[in-house]
């Protein structure tokens, strides 16, 4: 058996217009792996690089993070966030990131309040802030300078947030 390097990295790549290349580290492992890896390891690696719709049994990437009371609203939100070409969704430990070349939106669930918080990379000075719906996150330190928090509790809130989402993705 052929011996592989001590560190194995699994990368997902995407080629954008203009010849730009985006690399995303999917998995990294250390140890003495061999070329004849186990079937379970091969299946896990195949699942890691499969399309998001193939990774869960009932919805988009990260759907296992979604509380039952927010699944319908999140499904609509996911469709709105992935409507643009070249958008990747990555389920992380505490949130779901939507990115083009950089994170454009982050989604966090608040099941106690039956709300979804969407953090958009958008300058809050360019949006009309509304109590209980949008919030300026500058200085709070969530995602960096110029982030806007949008609180969604219904499909109506999602419709109201659509122009902000569009502007954030167009700016990215």
C-alpha positions in Angstrom: 0.0 0.0 0.0 1.1 3.5 -0.8 1.5 5.8 2.1 -0.1 9.3 1.8 1.2 12.5 3.4 0.6 13.1 7.1 -1.9 15.9 6.5 -4.8 15.5 4.1 -7.0 18.5 3.1 -10.2 18.2 1.2 -11.0 21.4 -0.7 -14.0 22.6 -2.6 -13.3 25.0 -5.4 -15.4 27.3 -7.6 -14.3 29.3 -10.6 -16.0 32.7 -10.9 -16.3 35.1 -13.9 -13.1 36.9 -14.7 -10.9 33.8 -13.8 -11.3 34.2 -10.1 -10.9 31.0 -8.0 -12.4 30.4 -4.6 -11.1 27.6 -2.4 -13.0 26.4 0.6 -11.5 24.0 3.1 -14.1 21.2 3.7 -12.1 18.8 5.8 -8.6 18.4 7.1 -7.2 15.3 8.8 -3.9 14.4 10.4 -2.4 10.9 10.9 -1.1 8.1 8.8 -3.8 7.5 6.3 -3.3 4.8 3.6 -4.4 4.8 0.0 -6.8 2.0 0.8 -8.9 4.0 3.1 -12.1 2.6 4.6 -15.4 2.6 2.9 -16.9 4.8 5.7 -14.1 7.4 5.2 -14.8 7.5 1.5 -18.5 7.9 2.0 -18.0 10.7 4.6 -15.7 12.5 2.1 -18.2 12.0 -0.7 -21.0 13.5 1.4 -18.8 16.5 2.3 -18.4 17.4 -1.4 -21.9 16.5 -2.6 -24.3 19.3 -3.4 -26.1 20.8 -0.4 -29.5 19.3 -1.3 -27.9 15.8 -1.1 -26.5 16.4 2.4 -29.8 16.5 4.4 -33.0 14.5 4.2 -35.4 17.5 4.4 -33.8 20.6 3.1 -30.9 22.9 2.3 -27.4 22.8 3.8 -27.5 23.3 7.6 -31.1 22.2 7.9 -30.2 20.0 10.8 -29.5 23.3 12.7 -33.0 24.6 12.1 -35.4 24.4 14.9 -38.8 22.8 13.9 -40.7 26.0 14.6 -38.6 27.9 12.0 -38.2 25.4 9.2 -40.8 26.8 6.8 -39.5 30.4 7.3 -35.9 29.2 6.9 -36.7 27.3 3.7 -38.1 30.5 2.1 -35.1 32.5 3.4 -32.6 29.9 2.0 -34.3 30.2 -1.4 -34.0 34.0 -1.3 -30.3 33.9 -0.2 -29.4 31.3 -2.9 -31.3 33.0 -5.7 -28.1 34.6 -7.1 -25.6 32.6 -9.1 -22.3 31.6 -7.4 -23.7 31.6 -3.8 -22.4 29.0 -1.5 -24.0 28.0 1.8 -21.8 26.6 4.6 -23.2 25.2 7.8 -20.9 26.1 10.6 -21.2 25.3 14.3 -23.5 28.2 15.4 -24.7 29.7 12.1 -25.1 29.2 8.4 -22.9 31.4 6.2 -23.9 32.5 2.7 -21.0 33.6 0.6 -19.8 34.7 -2.8 -16.1 35.6 -2.5 -16.7 36.8 1.1 -19.5 36.1 3.6 -22.5 38.2 2.6 -25.0 36.9 5.0 -25.0 34.9 8.2 -28.1 33.2 9.6 -28.6 32.5 13.3 -31.7 30.8 14.8 -33.5 32.1 18.0 -36.1 29.4 18.7 -37.2 30.9 22.1 -38.3 34.0 20.2 -39.3 32.1 17.1 -37.1 34.3 15.0 -34.3 34.1 12.5 -31.5 36.7 12.7 -29.8 37.5 9.4 -26.6 39.5 9.5 -26.0 41.2 6.1 -22.7 42.8 5.0 -24.4 46.1 4.3 -23.8 49.6 5.6 -26.6 50.4 8.1 -26.4 54.1 7.1 -27.8 53.1 3.7 -30.9 51.3 5.2 -33.8 52.7 7.1 -33.6 51.2 10.6 -36.9 50.0 12.1 -37.3 49.0 15.7 -37.7 45.2 16.1 -36.8 44.6 12.5 -33.3 46.0 11.6 -30.4 46.9 13.9 -27.1 48.6 13.4 -24.4 46.1 14.6 -21.4 48.5 14.3 -19.4 48.5 17.5 -21.1 45.4 18.8 -18.5 43.2 17.2 -20.6 40.6 15.5 -19.3 40.4 11.9 -17.3 43.5 11.5 -17.9 47.1 10.5 -21.0 48.0 8.6 -23.1 44.9 9.4 -26.9 45.1 9.6 -29.0 42.7 11.6 -32.5 41.8 10.2 -34.9 40.0 12.4 -37.4 37.7 10.7 -40.4 36.2 12.4 -42.8 35.8 9.4 -42.9 35.6 5.6 -44.0 39.2 5.6 -40.7 40.2 7.3 -38.8 38.2 4.6 -40.6 40.1 1.9 -39.7 43.4 3.6 -36.1 42.2 3.9 -35.8 41.2 0.2 -34.5 44.6 -1.0 -31.8 44.6 1.7 -30.8 41.0 0.9 -30.6 41.9 -2.8 -28.4 45.0 -2.1 -26.0 43.0 0.1 -25.5 40.4 -2.6 -25.1 42.9 -5.4 -22.5 44.7 -3.4 -20.5 41.5 -2.7 
